[in-house]
């Protein structure tokens, strides 16, 4: 890998970026006449960054929902989420979604991957329940890396009213987390949506985020061809093509529901 590309991705003005996000949140609340903000807090870095941004100006208008499935979510994740609540001072609710998932499972054919995505959609249902009840906006925690390769559940963690950090690559999320004072163990831990037991993002993808971000940055920011991306990053062409394929195959996740074009008759 090319360290210069990684450094170029990381070296940003995180004070300015934070201010931009704060202003965006304020504008969206005013525009939508919302009383506050709500997010799912998992113990991972993306939702941690959201919590730490919210606590700076909106601590009394933010609620975090911690929603483990205690059958598969490591206790350490819930502990980290609760630790961040104590450090940020934002309001929270702790809800075990295991009974809900089990109730669904009584009526469904067994499929572990589909059940994992069901967990993400159950969490989103609960977020929108409280958002509806409190007139809050739901914050999405997807970063740019995961958004571009489709590493999110459609109508699950991919569903939200606003996406404050979707313009930041994963490596940039780690850097802004340092700026915001997110605990080091949260910054350093392996990313995981915890949709099934021992679920880790990089293991599932088979690619490190350093590689993912280097490829995406060259393809989408520098507008390089796959050949030039390979020369610039030093990453194998098969890995670059895999990222391209993930981006292409997940396009439907980033688009509104499609409809027939009546004008094409």
C-alpha positions as CSV (number, residue, x, y, z in Angstrom):
1,X,0.0,0.0,0.0
2,X,1.0,3.6,-0.6
3,X,1.4,5.4,2.8
4,X,1.3,8.8,1.0
5,X,-2.3,8.1,-0.1
6,X,-3.3,7.0,3.4
7,X,-1.8,10.1,4.8
8,X,-3.6,12.2,2.2
9,X,-6.9,10.6,3.3
10,X,-6.2,11.2,7.0
11,X,-4.8,14.7,6.9
12,X,-7.9,16.8,7.2
13,X,-9.1,19.8,9.2
14,X,-11.2,17.9,11.8
15,X,-12.0,21.1,13.7
16,X,-13.6,22.6,10.6
17,X,-15.3,19.3,9.7
18,X,-16.8,19.0,13.2
19,X,-18.2,22.6,13.0
20,X,-19.7,21.8,9.6
21,X,-21.5,18.8,11.0
22,X,-22.7,20.7,14.0
23,X,-24.1,23.4,11.8
24,X,-25.7,20.8,9.6
25,X,-27.4,19.2,12.5
26,X,-28.7,22.5,13.8
27,X,-30.0,23.5,10.3
28,X,-31.7,20.1,9.9
29,X,-33.5,20.4,13.2
30,X,-34.7,23.8,12.4
31,X,-35.7,22.9,8.8
32,X,-37.7,19.9,10.0
33,X,-39.1,21.5,13.2
34,X,-37.5,18.6,15.1
35,X,-37.2,18.6,18.9
36,X,-34.0,16.6,19.0
37,X,-31.8,13.8,17.6
38,X,-31.7,10.1,18.2
39,X,-29.1,7.5,17.3
40,X,-28.3,3.9,17.9
41,X,-25.1,3.5,20.0
42,X,-23.4,0.2,19.4
43,X,-20.0,0.6,21.1
44,X,-18.4,1.0,17.7
45,X,-16.5,4.0,16.3
46,X,-19.1,5.4,13.9
47,X,-21.9,5.7,16.4
48,X,-19.4,6.9,19.0
49,X,-18.4,9.8,16.7
50,X,-22.0,10.8,16.3
51,X,-22.5,10.7,20.1
52,X,-19.5,12.8,20.8
53,X,-20.5,15.4,18.1
54,X,-24.0,15.6,19.5
55,X,-22.8,16.1,23.1
56,X,-20.9,19.3,22.2
57,X,-24.0,21.4,21.4
58,X,-27.0,19.1,21.6
59,X,-26.5,17.0,24.7
60,X,-29.9,17.9,26.2
61,X,-31.6,17.2,22.8
62,X,-30.0,13.8,22.0
63,X,-31.1,10.3,22.9
64,X,-29.0,7.2,22.3
65,X,-30.5,3.8,22.1
66,X,-28.2,0.9,23.0
67,X,-29.8,-2.2,21.5
68,X,-27.8,-5.4,21.9
69,X,-29.1,-8.8,21.0
70,X,-27.7,-10.5,24.1
71,X,-27.6,-13.8,22.4
72,X,-24.8,-12.6,20.1
73,X,-23.6,-9.1,21.0
74,X,-20.4,-9.2,23.1
75,X,-20.9,-7.7,26.6
76,X,-17.8,-5.6,26.0
77,X,-19.7,-3.7,23.2
78,X,-22.6,-2.8,25.5
79,X,-20.1,-1.9,28.3
80,X,-18.3,0.4,25.8
81,X,-21.6,2.0,24.8
82,X,-22.5,2.6,28.4
83,X,-19.1,4.1,29.1
84,X,-19.6,6.6,26.3
85,X,-22.9,7.5,27.8
86,X,-21.2,8.3,31.1
87,X,-18.5,10.3,29.2
88,X,-20.9,12.3,27.0
89,X,-23.8,12.7,29.4
90,X,-26.5,12.2,26.7
91,X,-29.8,10.5,27.5
92,X,-30.1,6.9,26.7
93,X,-32.2,3.7,26.8
94,X,-30.9,0.2,27.0
95,X,-33.1,-2.3,25.2
96,X,-32.3,-6.0,24.6
97,X,-33.7,-6.9,21.1
98,X,-33.3,-10.6,21.6
99,X,-36.9,-11.3,22.6
100,X,-38.1,-9.4,19.5
101,X,-35.8,-11.3,17.2
102,X,-36.8,-14.6,18.7
103,X,-40.5,-13.8,18.3
104,X,-39.9,-13.0,14.6
105,X,-37.9,-16.2,14.2
106,X,-40.8,-18.4,15.4
107,X,-42.6,-17.5,12.1
108,X,-39.6,-17.5,9.7
109,X,-37.5,-20.0,7.8
110,X,-34.0,-20.3,9.3
111,X,-31.4,-18.2,7.6
112,X,-28.6,-16.8,9.6
113,X,-27.6,-14.0,7.2
114,X,-31.2,-12.9,6.8
115,X,-31.6,-13.0,10.6
116,X,-28.6,-10.8,10.9
117,X,-30.1,-8.2,8.6
118,X,-33.4,-8.6,10.6
119,X,-31.5,-7.5,13.7
120,X,-30.5,-4.3,12.0
121,X,-34.0,-3.6,10.8
122,X,-35.5,-4.3,14.3
123,X,-33.1,-1.7,15.7
124,X,-34.2,0.8,13.0
125,X,-37.9,0.2,13.8
126,X,-37.2,1.0,17.5
127,X,-35.3,4.1,16.6
128,X,-38.2,5.4,14.5
129,X,-40.7,4.5,17.1
130,X,-38.9,6.8,19.6
131,X,-38.2,9.4,16.9
132,X,-42.0,9.5,16.1
133,X,-42.9,9.7,19.8
134,X,-40.4,12.5,20.6
135,X,-40.4,14.4,17.2
136,X,-36.7,13.6,16.8
137,X,-34.5,13.0,13.7
138,X,-32.9,9.7,13.3
139,X,-29.1,9.9,12.7
140,X,-27.5,7.4,10.4
141,X,-24.0,6.2,11.3
142,X,-22.8,5.0,7.9
143,X,-19.4,6.4,6.8
144,X,-18.4,6.9,3.2
145,X,-16.4,3.7,2.9
146,X,-19.3,1.5,4.0
147,X,-21.8,3.6,2.0
148,X,-19.9,3.2,-1.3
149,X,-19.4,-0.5,-1.0
150,X,-22.9,-1.2,0.3
151,X,-21.7,-2.5,3.7
152,X,-25.0,-1.7,5.5
153,X,-28.4,-3.2,5.7
154,X,-31.0,-1.7,3.4
155,X,-33.8,-0.3,5.5
156,X,-31.7,-1.3,8.6
157,X,-28.7,0.7,9.6
158,X,-28.9,2.3,6.1
159,X,-32.2,4.0,7.0
160,X,-32.1,7.4,8.6
161,X,-33.3,10.9,8.3
162,X,-29.8,12.5,8.1
163,X,-26.3,11.0,7.7
164,X,-23.8,13.3,9.4
165,X,-20.6,11.4,8.7
166,X,-21.4,9.8,5.3
167,X,-18.8,12.1,3.6
168,X,-16.0,10.7,5.8
169,X,-14.0,7.6,4.9
170,X,-13.4,5.1,7.7
171,X,-9.8,6.3,8.2
172,X,-11.1,9.8,8.6
173,X,-13.7,8.7,11.1
174,X,-10.9,7.2,13.2
175,X,-9.0,10.5,13.0
176,X,-12.1,12.7,13.9
177,X,-12.7,10.3,16.8
178,X,-9.2,11.1,18.1
179,X,-10.0,14.8,17.8
180,X,-13.3,14.5,19.6
181,X,-11.8,12.4,22.5
182,X,-13.5,9.1,21.8
183,X,-11.9,6.4,24.1
184,X,-8.8,4.8,22.5
185,X,-10.1,1.3,22.9
186,X,-13.2,2.2,20.7
187,X,-11.0,3.8,18.1
188,X,-8.6,0.8,17.9
189,X,-11.2,-2.0,18.0
190,X,-12.2,-4.0,14.9
191,X,-15.3,-2.7,13.2
192,X,-18.3,-4.9,13.4
193,X,-22.1,-4.5,12.9
194,X,-22.5,-7.6,15.2
195,X,-25.3,-9.1,13.0
196,X,-24.2,-12.6,14.0
197,X,-21.7,-14.1,16.5
198,X,-18.0,-13.2,16.0
199,X,-19.0,-10.9,13.1
200,X,-16.1,-8.6,12.0
201,X,-16.2,-6.2,9.0
202,X,-12.7,-6.7,7.7
203,X,-13.0,-10.5,8.0
204,X,-16.2,-10.6,6.1
205,X,-14.9,-8.2,3.4
206,X,-11.5,-9.9,3.2
207,X,-10.0,-6.5,2.8
208,X,-8.5,-4.0,5.4
209,X,-10.1,-0.5,5.6
210,X,-6.7,0.9,4.7
211,X,-7.0,-0.9,1.4
212,X,-10.7,-0.1,1.0
213,X,-10.2,3.6,1.6
214,X,-7.1,3.8,-0.6
215,X,-9.0,2.2,-3.5
216,X,-12.2,4.3,-3.0
217,X,-10.2,7.5,-2.6
218,X,-8.4,7.0,-5.9
219,X,-11.4,5.9,-7.8
220,X,-13.9,8.5,-6.5
221,X,-11.9,11.5,-5.3
222,X,-8.9,11.3,-7.7
223,X,-11.1,9.9,-10.5
224,X,-8.4,7.4,-11.5
225,X,-8.9,4.4,-13.7
226,X,-8.5,0.9,-12.1
227,X,-5.1,0.6,-13.8
228,X,-3.9,4.0,-12.4
229,X,-5.4,3.1,-9.0
230,X,-3.3,-0.1,-9.0
231,X,-0.2,1.8,-9.9
232,X,-0.8,4.5,-7.3
233,X,-1.8,2.3,-4.4
234,X,0.3,-0.9,-5.1
235,X,-2.8,-3.0,-4.2
236,X,-3.5,-6.1,-6.2
237,X,-5.9,-5.6,-9.2
238,X,-8.2,-8.4,-8.0
239,X,-8.8,-6.4,-4.8
240,X,-9.5,-3.2,-6.7
241,X,-11.9,-5.1,-8.9
242,X,-13.6,-6.6,-5.9
243,X,-14.2,-3.1,-4.4
244,X,-15.6,-1.9,-7.8
245,X,-17.9,-4.9,-7.9
246,X,-19.2,-4.2,-4.3
247,X,-19.9,-0.6,-5.3
248,X,-21.7,-1.7,-8.5
249,X,-23.7,-4.5,-7.0
250,X,-24.9,-2.3,-4.0
251,X,-26.1,0.6,-6.2
252,X,-29.7,-0.3,-5.5
253,X,-29.1,0.4,-1.8
254,X,-28.2,4.0,-2.5
255,X,-31.1,4.7,-4.9
256,X,-34.7,5.4,-4.2
257,X,-37.1,2.6,-5.2
258,X,-37.1,2.3,-9.0
259,X,-40.1,2.6,-11.2
260,X,-40.8,1.9,-14.9
261,X,-40.2,4.8,-17.3
262,X,-43.5,5.4,-19.0
263,X,-41.8,7.7,-21.5
264,X,-39.8,4.8,-22.9
265,X,-42.8,3.2,-24.7
